[in-house]
Amino acid sequence: MKRLALIALLATLTFSVSAQTLNVQSAIQDLKKNYLNKAKAEIDLACEHENTKEDAKTWCYKGLIYTRIGAEASNPKSKFKNLAPDWAEQAYNAAIECKRLDTKNEYAKENNEVFSYVGNEFYNKSIGAYNNGNYAEAIQFAEKALTMFNNSGRREFANEALYIAGISAKASNDEETMKNYYNQLIRRKTDKQTVYRAMFDLYKKEGNKADAMKVATNYSKNCPNDYNSKLLMAEGYLLNENIEKGKEMLNGALEMTRENPEIYSQILVQVGSILEVTGDFDGAMERYTESLNQNSNQFAANFSVGKMNFNRGVDKLEATKQVPLDDETGLYDKLIEESNRLFSQSINYFKAAIAYIDNLPAEKQAAQRSNLFNCLSALETVYARLEMYDDLKPVKARIEEIKNQQ
């Protein structure tokens, strides 16, 4: 996640001070002179005084003063850096109070700057909490940022606050809270593919085909030029057993990317994976092969073909358990033969996937360790099953090497 850049606070203060008590007048003048310690003490008194505590202007200046203190807090050389460690909370409460009292919107422009500035602070705190794995805290900060941005009218930043809250809920496996934030983002027509993906997968896991399809449909409407929306629509149709419409969407995604060979090659793999899940192994193989014809030196398509054949081989083995002991049709032997054939067909694809990883720069290989381990583990099973013991030895050695590195 990227931090939002801080928004510059208005430098000019244009309010009339003639009707204010001494504390408010002094606070305004000291703010202009950057005497922040004096301005803070004066505005704090004004916020408690009977004559000024119900005046929107008082709270607007408290927000401005504490926001200026916040700007100083990030400067290690500033003499005001420790003046108010809770400046963000103080400015937050001041801005809320100003808005409550400002029935004529006299101070809306300046108060919105406070909202925006403090919203950025809470948003950045939410990012820090998320990166440190403190997901509940990240949500709390994101909620405050959301309040600030909504009040300031900065819708695009409010969406970012909703997103950090949503991914924090997802990371903590709080699915209901994730739904709340992600559904708000979908209603706001977000373009974040991860939001639609997460919601679709959640509804699919729950067996809620109707809502999964609604998510895909909203994605397609909100982001009609995003090929990923076509892919999700395809999954939605296939989930609801509308095979023809599903394949139509898959072809639509391919058409949208055909002029970009690199992306097109990747989409072919994704389309193949979707077809594989539906049991259309021939269609999946056709897409995987087309991707490999465009670029044979890749991990995704090679691994996908190897994995598909491996899983089909496992399925054939599982099917042998259902063959009656007195069966005389030869079904058991046929299933074993088909299983071994599929296992054998997976070998070269797994080896190609491993070779791709091995040829990556050293700094990139670490990120592929789990993929490498999966390929080697599959080959270990295949070689053992096919009694290819000479090939099995170096594979087992590499697996042990990876385990020792963990």
N, C-alpha and C positions, 0 to 999 in steps of 0.2 A: 504494500500500500504506500502511496505517495502522500507526503504531508501537503496540506494546502498552504499556499503562500499567504503570509499575513497581509491584511488589507490596511492601507495607510489611513490613519485617523485624520479627520479634518484638522487642519492647523489653525484655521481662523475661527474665532469665537465672536459672534456678532450680537449677542443678547444685550438688551438694556439692563442696567444694574440699579437704576434709580429707586425701584420699589422694593429692593431686597434689604434684609437686615444686615447688620455689620458683618456677621460671619460669612454669609453668602457673598457679599461684595468683596470681602477680603480674600475669600477662597478663589474667586474668579480672577482677581488681580494677581494673586500669587501663582495661580496656574499659568497665566500668561508669562510670568517672569521665570517659570520653572522652579519656583520655590515649593517643591512638592511636599516636603515635610510639613510646612505651614499650611498649605492648601488642604492637605489631608486632615489635619487637626481641626481646621475651621469648618470644613464641609461635614465632618462627623458630628460636630456640635449642632450644625444647622439641621441635620437629619433627625435630631432629637428635640429640637426647640419647638414649642407649641406654635410659634408664628410661621415656621417654615417647613415643618415636617409633612404637611399636606399639600405642598406646592410642587408641581411637576418639575419646575425649573431646578429646585434644590437637588432632586434625585438625578436629573439629567447631568448636572455638574458633578455629582458624586461619581456617576458612571464615567464621565470624561476624565476626571482626576485619577481615579483608580486605574483606568485604562492606560493613562500616561505613565503611571507608576509601573504597570505591567510591562510597558515598552522599555523602561529603565531596568527592570528586573533581569532582562536578557543580556544586559551589558555588564560584564564582570568588573569594569573600571568605574561604573557609576556609583556615586555615593548614596544613591537611592535604591540600590539593587535589593536590599533587604528591608525596605521600608514597610512593605505590606505583603508578606508571603501568600496571604489569602486574597490578593487583589482581584483574581478572576471571579471568585465567589462574591466578593463585595460588588464588583461591577455588574455581575449577573443580576443580583438582587436589586441593585439600583435601577438598572434598565427596565426590569419588570415593573417596579414601582412607578417609574416615570411614565411608562405606557398606561398604567392603570389611571394615573391622575391626569394625564394629558388628553383631556376629552376633546380639545380643539386641534389637536395635532400640531401645536406650535413648535414642539421640539422634536418632531418625528425624524427629521433629517439627521440631526446630530445623534439622537438616541439610536437610530438604525446603524450608525457607524460603531457605536458601542456594542450593539448586538452582534455585528459582523466580526469585530475584533475579538470579542470574548468567545464567540462561536468558534473561531479559528483556534483559539487557545485550547478549548475543550476538545475540539476535534483532534488536534495534535496529541493531546493527552490520551485520547482513546486509541490512537495509533500506537503510542508507546506501550499502553497497557496490553493491547492485542499482541504486539510483537514479543512481549514478555510472558505471554500465556495467561494474563490476568483478565479472563474474558468477562466476568461479571463487572469488574471495574470498567472495562472498555465500554460495555453497554451503558453504564451509568454516565460516563463522560459523553458518549455519543448522544444520549438522550438530551443532555444539557445543550450540546452543540446544535441538535435538531431544533430545540426550542428557540435558541438564539437565531439561527438561520431562517426559520419560519417567520419569526417576528421581524427580521430585517428584510424579508422578501427575496432572499437569495436562494431561490429554489434549487439551483444546480448544486450548491453546497449542502443544502438540506438532504438532497439525494445521496451525497457522499456520506453524510452522517448516518442515514438509514442503512446504507450498505455496510459500513463498519460494524454497526449494531447487528445486522443480519449475519455477517460472517463470524462474528464473535459468538452468537447464539448457536450457529452451526458447529463451530469448533468445540463448543461445550455440550454438544448433543442435545440441546434444548430445541426440539423440533417445533413445538408450538410457538415459542418466541420467534424462531426463525421465520415461520409462516407469517406472523404478524408484520415483521419488517419487510420481508420480500413481497408480500401481497401489496403493501403500500407502494413499493417501488414499481411493481407491475402496473398498478393503477396510474402511476405517474409516468408511465411509458418509458421505463428505463431501457437503455440499450445494452445492459450488462448480460452477456450470454450466460454467465455463471448463475445468475439469479433464476432464470427460466430453467436451466438445467437442474439445479438443486430442487426446485419446486416440482418439476416433472418427475424426477426420480423418487421424491418423497411420496407423492400421490400414487405413483406406480407401486411402490413398496407396500403402501396401505391397501392396494387393490382398488383404488378409487380412479377408475379409468376415465370417468366423466370429467373430473377436475384436472386430471393430467392433460386431457385433450384441450380443456379451456386454457391451460397455461401455454400449450403449444400454439393455440389459435391466437392468443394475445401477443405472443412473441412475433408471429407472422404479421399481424396487423401493425404492431408497433415498430417493427424493424423489417419491412418488406424487402429491403436490399441486402439483408444479411443472410448469406447462404446457410448459416447455422440454424436459422429459423425454419428453413425448408427441411433440414435434417430432423429437427425436433417434430415438425408436423408429420414427417414420414413415420417416425417412431409412434406418434399418437395414432395415426391411422392403422399401423400394423398392430398396435396394442389392442385396438378395437376390431381387429380382423378384417379391415378394409384393405386388402392386399393391393388392389389396383391403384387406389388413391395414394397408398404408401409409396409404391414404386414410381408413381407420377411425381411425387415430391422429391424423391431421391434423384430422379432424372433432372428435375428443376435445379437442384443444388449443383449437379454436375455442369449443367449448361451455364450457370452463373459464374463458374470458375474455370471454364474450359480455356479461356484466353490467358490464364495465368498457370503455366505448367507446374510450378512448384506447389501451389495450393491445390490445383486439380489432382495432382498425384496423391496428396494427403486426403482429399475428399473421397477419392476412389477407395482408399483403405477404410474410411469411416462408413461409406456406403456398403462395402463388403462386410464389415462387422455387423451392421444392422441386418443385412440379408442373412448372414450366418445365424443370428439369433432366431430368425423366423424359420430356420431349417432349410432355406434355399442355398444349399452348399454349392451347387453349380453356379448360381448367380454370384455368390460371394467369391468363388474362385475366379470367375471371369473378371471381376473388378480388381481383385488382388493382382492378378496377372497383368492387367492393363497398367496398373501402377508400377509394377516391376519392369514392364517393358519401357516405361518412361524413365525410370530410374532404378536400376537393379541394386545400386549401392545405398541401401536404406535399411533401417531397423524395422519400421512399422509393418510394411507389407510382408517382409520375410518372416517376422515373428508371428504375424497373424495367420499366415498359411500353415506354418509349423504348428501353432497352437490349435488351429481348427482340425488338422489331421490327427494330432495327438489326442484331442478330446473325443473325436469320433472313434479313434482306436480304443479309448477307455470305455466308451459307450458300448462298443461291440463286446468287449470283455464282460461288462456288466450283464449284457443280454444273455451270455452263456449260462448265467446262474438260473435263468428261467427255463432252460431247456430240460424237459423231463429226462430222468435217467434211462428210461426205456425207449427214448426216441430213436427211431430207425431211419430217419430221413437224412441224416448226415448234417443236420443244422448246426450242431455244436462245432464240428470241424470247419464248417463254412464260416462261422462267426470268428473262429480263431484265425483262419486264413485272412479274412477281411481286416481283422484287427492288426495283424502283423504287417499287412500291406500298407495300411494307413500309418502305422508307426514308422515303417521304413520310409514312406514318402515325406515324413516330417523332418528327417535327418538333415538333408541339405539346406533346408530353409533355416533351421535352428543354427546350423554352422555358419550360414551367411550372416545371420543376425549377430552372432558372436564375433565374427570377423569384422563387422562394421564397428562394433564397440571397441574391439582391440586396436583398430586403426585410428581411433579418435585421439586427439591430444591428451596428454596425461591429466591435465586439469579438468577435462570434461568426462573422463572415464569414471571418476568417483561418483558423479551424478547418475551414472548408468549401472551402478553396482547391483541394484535389485533386479534390473532387467537381465543382466548377465547371469545372476544367480538363477533366475527362473529358467533361462535357456539351458543352462548346464544341468539343472535338476531334471528338466524334461528329457534331455539327452541321456542322463544317467538311467532313467526309467526305461527309455527305449532300448538302449544298448543291453541292459540287463534282460529285458523281455526277449530280445532277439538273439541273446547269447553271444553278443559281439564283445567279448571280454577284453580283447586287445585295445579296442577303442574306448572301453569303459574306464580303464586305469587312469589315463591322463585327465579325463573328465572328473573323476572322483578326487584326484589330486587338486584340481583347480577349485572344486567346491570346498575342500578342507582349507585351502589357502584363504578363500573369502571368509569363511567362518572364523578363522584365526585373526583376521583383520578387524572383526567387529568388537 
